[in-house]
């Protein structure tokens, strides 16, 4: 499993609007091959952390153009360019 980790700082007061936009994109996210889970974490102070879990790094890389398109939609609300990272998931437990 592989994850994209994206940290976004929004313009003041724009977190709720960004959250609504992200919720509206979930059908499109579900269509991305290999994307198994999409999580948005409100970090407070108009900041969020986005985790997108894929079956493999190759599928994450293949999804990059669509992911960039979707991120661009909420990007108009961002205060700065999002910070992106990625990595192999080494522990994933559901209880």
C-alpha angles and dihedrals in degrees: 000000000000132000138205112213116198126179116198129188110199130204112269111288095007100105095093092050091048091050091053090049092050092050089052091054096055095098090055092045089053089057094059110107111247096006104130104169139015119195129181116193120196105221094183128246092068092299129124140182118218122201120189114185119205133183091240145000089249091058091047090052092047089051093052097100093051092042090051090051092052093044089050090061093062091033090082086070095049123108092211140003111293118255112236130198135156141193150160115283106236099175126027114164127169119196 
